[in-house]
Amino acid sequence: MRSGGIALGEAVFRSLCEALQAGSYRAGDRLREEEVAQRLKVSRTPVREALGRLAARGFVEPAGGRGVIVRDLDISEVLELYAMREIMEGAAARLAAEHASPPEIDALRDIEQAFVEASTTDAAEMARERARLNRAFHEAICRAARNRYLDNASRELQDWIALLGPTTFTVSGRPSTSHAEHQAIIEAIAARDGDKAEQLARAHIREALRCRLKLLQKQ
């Protein structure tokens, strides 16, 4: 991490966001300044700044005693989150159909092939790897859309998704249906069919929401 107040605080903030995405921190987990500072080998000042930013964005809330806890989103927030995700992913796919270069389309296919070939004997690790590749897939579409504001908003939305806990790839059958949906989106982008790409991307997120609600019902 870079030294210097603002730069170091930003690095700690991004590290904590990445930890949320990786599932290192889950809803209800407590974060303490001194523990985070020790783990990242920084002073408590940039950690305090980073935790303040997380609180301002609603990712964490004060805990009884010292530290903060990772928030647990209620069902209305989940529905609102996926409604926005559907709109943004649809827009990204439409714009990608207009702007994606042939190498970017090839990269989408490569990511999806890696998704199919992901293999491990540990089911939980497999789901996490598929979730990582899924994020890479959607981030690649956003980059191909050539809209920096959409890209930034999408990255923030992914931080919120991280608060939801287990990936939907733990739902039976979801990896295979997601793969088919991804393939259809890639082909629509490659065909420069913006209408179809948007429709498919929005349907993909609606199916992801259906799986997310299944997971929430089990909690």
C-alpha positions in Angstrom: 0.0 0.0 0.0 1.1 3.5 -0.8 2.1 5.8 2.1 0.4 9.1 2.6 -2.9 9.8 4.3 -5.4 9.9 1.4 -3.7 7.3 -0.7 -3.3 4.8 2.1 -6.9 5.4 3.3 -8.1 4.6 -0.2 -6.0 1.5 -0.3 -7.4 0.2 3.0 -11.0 1.1 1.8 -10.5 -0.9 -1.4 -8.9 -3.8 0.5 -12.0 -4.0 2.7 -14.3 -3.8 -0.2 -12.4 -6.7 -1.9 -12.6 -8.7 1.3 -16.4 -8.2 1.3 -16.6 -9.4 -2.3 -14.4 -12.4 -1.5 -16.6 -13.4 1.4 -13.8 -12.8 4.0 -16.3 -10.6 5.9 -20.0 -11.5 6.0 -23.1 -9.9 7.4 -22.9 -9.6 11.2 -19.1 -9.8 11.3 -17.5 -7.3 13.5 -14.6 -5.1 12.2 -12.3 -3.5 14.8 -9.7 -0.9 13.9 -6.8 -2.5 15.6 -7.5 -5.9 14.1 -7.8 -4.5 10.6 -4.7 -2.4 11.1 -2.7 -5.4 12.2 -3.9 -7.6 9.3 -3.1 -4.9 6.7 0.1 -3.7 8.5 -0.9 -0.1 8.6 -1.7 2.4 11.4 -5.2 2.8 12.8 -5.7 6.3 11.1 -6.2 5.1 7.5 -8.3 2.2 8.9 -10.5 4.6 10.8 -10.9 6.6 7.6 -11.8 3.5 5.5 -14.4 2.3 8.1 -15.9 5.8 8.1 -16.3 5.6 4.3 -17.9 2.1 4.6 -20.3 3.5 7.2 -21.2 6.5 5.1 -22.1 4.2 2.2 -24.1 2.0 4.5 -22.0 -1.1 4.3 -21.3 -1.2 8.0 -23.0 0.2 11.1 -21.9 0.9 14.7 -21.6 -2.1 17.0 -22.2 -2.2 20.7 -18.9 -1.5 22.2 -15.9 -1.1 19.9 -15.9 -1.4 16.1 -18.6 -1.8 13.5 -20.5 -4.7 12.0 -21.2 -5.6 8.4 -24.8 -4.8 7.6 -27.4 -7.4 6.7 -29.6 -6.2 3.9 -33.4 -6.7 4.3 -35.6 -8.1 1.6 -36.7 -4.7 0.3 -33.1 -3.6 -0.1 -32.3 -6.8 -2.0 -35.2 -6.2 -4.4 -34.1 -2.6 -4.9 -30.5 -3.7 -5.5 -31.5 -6.2 -8.1 -33.9 -3.8 -9.8 -31.0 -1.4 -10.3 -28.6 -4.2 -11.3 -31.1 -5.4 -14.0 -31.3 -1.8 -15.5 -27.5 -1.3 -15.4 -26.5 -4.8 -16.7 -29.0 -4.4 -19.5 -27.6 -1.0 -20.5 -24.1 -2.3 -20.4 -24.9 -5.2 -22.7 -26.6 -2.9 -25.2 -23.7 -0.5 -25.2 -21.2 -3.4 -25.5 -23.1 -4.6 -28.6 -22.3 -1.2 -30.1 -18.7 -0.7 -28.9 -17.0 -4.0 -28.1 -14.0 -4.8 -30.1 -13.3 -8.3 -31.5 -10.6 -8.9 -28.9 -13.0 -7.9 -26.1 -15.6 -10.3 -27.4 -13.0 -13.1 -27.5 -12.1 -12.2 -23.9 -15.7 -12.7 -22.9 -15.6 -16.1 -24.5 -12.3 -16.9 -22.7 -13.8 -15.9 -19.3 -16.9 -18.1 -20.0 -14.7 -21.0 -21.0 -12.8 -20.7 -17.7 -16.1 -20.7 -15.9 -17.0 -24.0 -17.5 -13.6 -25.5 -16.9 -13.4 -24.4 -13.2 -12.8 -27.6 -11.2 -12.1 -28.4 -7.6 -13.2 -31.1 -5.2 -14.3 -28.5 -2.6 -17.9 -27.3 -3.5 -17.6 -24.1 -1.6 -14.3 -23.2 -3.3 -15.8 -24.1 -6.7 -18.7 -21.7 -6.0 -16.4 -18.9 -5.0 -14.2 -19.4 -8.1 -17.3 -19.3 -10.3 -18.5 -16.1 -8.6 -15.1 -14.5 -9.2 -15.3 -15.4 -12.9 -18.8 -14.2 -13.1 -17.7 -10.8 -11.7 -14.9 -10.7 -14.3 -17.5 -11.5 -17.0 -19.8 -8.6 -16.1 -16.9 -6.2 -15.5 -15.6 -7.0 -19.0 -19.0 -6.2 -20.5 -19.0 -2.9 -18.6 -15.6 -2.0 -19.9 -16.7 -2.9 -23.4 -19.7 -0.5 -23.0 -17.2 2.5 -23.1 -19.1 4.4 -20.4 -17.0 5.4 -17.4 -20.0 6.5 -15.4 -21.8 3.2 -15.9 -18.6 1.3 -15.1 -18.2 3.2 -11.8 -21.8 2.7 -10.8 -21.6 -1.0 -11.6 -18.5 -1.4 -9.4 -20.3 0.2 -6.5 -23.2 -2.1 -7.1 -20.9 -5.1 -6.9 -19.8 -3.9 -3.5 -23.4 -4.0 -2.3 -23.9 -7.5 -3.8 -21.0 -8.6 -1.6 -23.1 -7.9 1.5 -25.6 -10.6 0.4 -23.4 -13.5 1.5 -23.2 -16.9 -0.3 -23.1 -16.7 -4.1 -26.1 -17.9 -6.1 -23.9 -20.5 -7.7 -24.5 -22.6 -4.6 -28.1 -23.0 -5.8 -28.6 -26.4 -7.6 -28.5 -26.0 -11.4 -27.6 -22.3 -11.3 -24.0 -22.7 -12.8 -25.3 -24.4 -15.9 -28.2 -22.0 -16.5 -26.0 -19.0 -15.9 -23.5 -20.4 -18.5 -26.2 -20.7 -21.1 -27.4 -17.2 -20.3 -23.8 -15.8 -20.6 -23.3 -17.6 -23.9 -26.5 -16.1 -25.3 -25.4 -12.6 -24.2 -22.0 -13.0 -25.8 -23.5 -14.0 -29.1 -25.9 -11.1 -29.1 -23.0 -8.7 -28.4 -21.0 -10.3 -31.2 -24.0 -10.0 -33.6 -24.2 -6.2 -32.7 -27.8 -6.8 -31.6 -28.2 -4.3 -28.8 -31.9 -4.9 -28.3 -31.4 -8.7 -27.8 -28.3 -8.2 -25.7 -30.2 -5.9 -23.3 -33.2 -8.2 -23.1 -31.0 -11.3 -22.4 -28.9 -9.4 -19.8 -32.0 -8.2 -17.9 -33.5 -11.8 -18.0 -30.1 -13.1 -16.7 -30.3 -10.8 -13.6 -34.0 -11.6 -13.0 -33.0 -15.3 -12.8 -30.1 -14.4 -10.5 -32.6 -12.6 -8.2 -34.9 -15.7 -8.3 -31.9 -17.8 -7.0 -31.0 -15.1 -4.5 -34.5 -15.3 -3.0 -34.2 -19.0 -2.7 -31.0 -18.6 -0.7 -32.6 -16.0 1.6 -35.6 -18.3 2.3 -33.1 -20.9 3.7 -31.5 -18.5 6.1 
